[in-house]
Amino acid sequence: MAETKQTQLSACGLLFDLDGTLISTLQVTEAIYTRCALEHNIDPAPVLAFCHGMPTLHVLRQFFPPSTHTVEYAQELEMEATLKLDGLRVISGAKELLSAIPEDGWAIYTSGMPFLAVPRMKHLGIPMPKVLVTPQDVVNGKPSPDGYVLAARKLGLEATQCVVFEDAKAGARAGKESGAVVVGIRTLLSDSELKQAGADYTVRDMTKVQVSVNGDGSLTVAIDES
C-alpha cells in the first residue's frame, strides 16, 4: 500500500487551470501542433514539449515563421480544436471536487479562448464557473501572474488568499508569482519538474484533493501527494 503524504491547506478561494488540470486535451493539442509543425518543416518535438499551458500565439511566436504570428492564424488553430471533441476526457476527481466548492469560491484561468474552453467544458459536463479568465482578459499570459491575480480579484479576494491548481510549468510559475499556494497536477510533468517551476505540492489527479467548507466560509483543502 502506497504511503500517504497528506497536507491541509487553508484558503478563501481556489483557482484552476483548465487543460491538463480539470480536463485532458493532450491528444487534440498534440495532433494539431504536430500537423502544423510538419506543414512548416519544423520538428514537432520541441513544440510539443513547450506548448502545454501556453497561449497559442505565444507558441507560434516561439517556433513558427513570422507569417503565422497573427491573432487570426492562432484563432484558426483554436477553431480547428473546437471541432475535435473526441479524445477529450475529464481528469479523475475533477467533477466531484468542483461540486464540493461553493460557486463563489472558485474560478478558472485558462490559456484557451472562450470559444475553445466553453464548448469543451459543456461537452464533458464540467460546471461553468462564475469567474472564467481567458487571454481576452489579460495583456500578459502565463507565466505572467496577471490572470490569476485577476481571477482572485473577481472573486473579491487577493491571490495570496487562494490555492492555484496547475499542470504546466508556465502555469505553476504564474501561480507562484501571484502569491498563491500552488498545487501541481502530475498529468504531464513529474513532481520534481512541477516543484522546480514553482509548485509547493503535487498530486496525481483530483481524486487526491478534498475540500470542506468551514463555518466562516473559508475552505480547508486536504491534499495527498502520494
Buried (B, 14 or more C-beta within 10 A) or exposed (E): EEEEEEEEBEBBBBBBBBBBBBBBBBEBBBBBBBEBBEEEEBEBEEBBEBBBBBBBBBBBEEBBEEEBEEEEBBBBBBEBBBEBEEEBEBBBBBBBBBEBBEEBBBBBBBBBBEBBBBBBBEEBEBBEBBBBBBBEBBEEBBBBBBBBBBBBBBBEBBBEBBBBBBBBBBBBBBBBBBBBBBBBBBBBBEBEBBBEBBBBBBBBBBBBBBBEEEEEEBBEBEBBBE
